[in-house]
Amino acid sequence: LDRETSGVVVMAKNAETASRLQTAVQKRRVAKTYLAFLVGQLAEAVTVDQPLGADEQSPVWVKDTVRADGKPAVSHFTPIADSGKFTVARVTIETGRKHQIRAHAQWLGHSVVGDKIYGPDDRHYLSFIETGWTDELAQALLMRRQALHCTEIDLRPAGVPMVFRAP
């Protein structure tokens, strides 16, 4: 998970299990479900099938963006509640690219609330690194961390009869 993403994290107790889990993740045999609080109203379910690669225009070196020469990335966003200004969405991913959900949400025009990199201005991240949390960041981002939570990791597709949940 990204530093500010909450929720389920699965760790292996030994090297053999770690190798098995790593292989399952690489072969896309691990199902992950997230909840994301998005800016704006996401009216209906949408699948984003857009490749991701380095954002060479951003001053933030870790930022990825949708680009034709990027690596394949597929995210499914399903709205489950909205207030008109914000949407709570269930997000499932078929791939596991760096910052995938956040980059795809930004591409949709519905960034994750509190996201310093993919939110309203990626310079917020640089400001946070330099000065820490400020009143200006609180006003722009609304939350100290991104509102993204891994609610479930299902290992059954990998042949491991376990599902881990963090409501």
Disulfide bonds with the S-S distance in Angstrom:
none
